[in-house]
Amino acid sequence: MVIDAPAACECCGSNRLHKLGENVTRTLEVVPRQSKVIETVREKFSCRDCEKISQAPAPFHAVARGSAGPSLLAMIMFEKFGQHQPLNRQAERYALEAVPIALSTMADAVGSVCASLDPLLRLVEAHVMAAERLHADDTTVPVLSKGKTDTARCWIYLPRGN
């Protein structure tokens, strides 16, 4: 994908732009069972009159300075939290599919997504805790630990009507 070049200088309005180069942004995206890299080319221009450099803005990424697209991030999060698939197993599977993603990169992405969703979590939590009555559930979950399996606890709260 190539973003259209500016027609005029943003500073002075002159149309005497001279191309200096370009920046290429690569976004790794996932189509179900098919991975692809999306390259975005942003041409850079300098104004012949005022020498100001003009360039289209970089594409948005859900994780700052990350190359994972939103579908890939959603798949990693769903497999981790929805399917209880550890990141190391996900990394192994991606490597078998010729898409090597480092375990540390996946862990950083999970942390960034969780941080991004934290305000939404706080709103849901405030709504649930504001209920007159709560229904609570204490569920045990096996968690892999070095050389053994530990037991974690998951507390679920649901607001109850009158």
N, C-alpha and C positions, 0 to 999 in steps of 0.2 A: 504494500500500500504506500503510495506517495502522496503527501499532503501538498496541496496547491501552494505555489510560491506567492509571496506578497506582490501586489501590482505596483505599490508605491511605498516610499519610505514612511515608516511610522512617525518619524520625528518631524520632517519638513514637508512631506507630501510629494517629493520628487519621484519621477518614474525612472530615473537613471540609476538603476540598481545593477550591481556587478556581483556575480556569484563567487563566493569565497570557498565554498565547500559544502558539506552536508553532515548531519549527524544521523546515525542509524540506531534505532531502538529495537531490540529484539524482545518479544514477549512469548514465552513458552505457554501454549494453550493446549487443552485436551478436548478432543472430540471423542465421544465414547469409544473406547478401545482403539483410538487413533490419535497419536500426538502430532503436533505440528508447531513450528516456530513461525511466528508472525513478525515480519520485519517492517518497521515503519521508518521511512526515509524523510528527514526534515532538512530541506535545503537551506543554506545560509547565504545571505546576500549582504553586500555593503553598498551604501549609497555613495555615488560618485561626487555628490555635492557636499554632504555633511559628514561622510564616512561612518555613519551609524550602522551597526550590524543589525539585520532583521532576520528573524527565524520564527517559524510556527512553534507553538508550545509543545512540549513533550507529551506523549499520551499518558493518561492516568493509569497508575498501577495501584491495586488494592493494598499491596505491601510496598512501602517506600523502598526504593533502590532494589526491589526484587524483580525477578524476571518471570515469576509464575503468574499466569492469568487467573481470572476469577473462577473459571470452571475447574481448573486444576486445584486451586485452593479449596473450593467447595468439596471436591472429591476427596482430598486428603483429610479434611475435617470430618466429613461424613464417615469415611472408613475408620478414622480414629475413634470418634465419639459415638457414632451410630452403629457401627459394625464391630467395635472393640478390637480393631486391627492395629497392633502396635506399629509405630513408625518404622522400626527396623524391618519388619516383614513387608511393609509397603515399599520401602527403598529397594529391597531385594526383588520384588515383583516388577517395579519400574525398570530396574537394571536388566531383567530378563526380557523386557519389552523394548530394549535399546534406548531407554530414556533414563540414563543414570542421574539420580538426584541424591546428593549427599544427605545422610541422616541429620547432620547438624543444620543443613539448609531447611529440611522439612520441619525440624524442631523450631527453628527461628520463625518460619512461616506460621506455624501453629500459634506461637506466642504473639506474633503481630496481629493475627486474625482475632485472637481472644481479646487483645487490648483494644482493637477497633470496635469489637462488639460489646465491650464493657458498659458503655452508656445505655445500650438497649437492655442489657441484663439488669442494670440498676433500676430502670423503669418497670420492668416486669416484676422484679423483687419487691419494689415499693407497692405495686398494685396488689400482689399476693398477700404481703404482710399487713396491708390495710384492711383485710377482710375481718368480719366480726368473729368468724370461726375458721380454723384451719384443719384440714385432714393431713396427717403426716404418715410417711412410710419410711421405714429403715430397711434398706436393701444392702446386702453384702455383695461385694464384687471382688473376684480374684484379681490380683495385680502381680505381674511378674517382677521379681526382684532378683538380685544377683544370687544365682544358685538355688533359689527357692521361690515359692509363691506366697505372697502375703495376702491378707484380707483387708480390703478397704471398705468403708461404709459410705453409702449414698443416701442422703436424706431428701425426700421429695415432699414438698408442701403444695397443697391445693386449697384455694379458697372455697369455703362451703357457704351456700346460701342460708337464709333464715330457717 
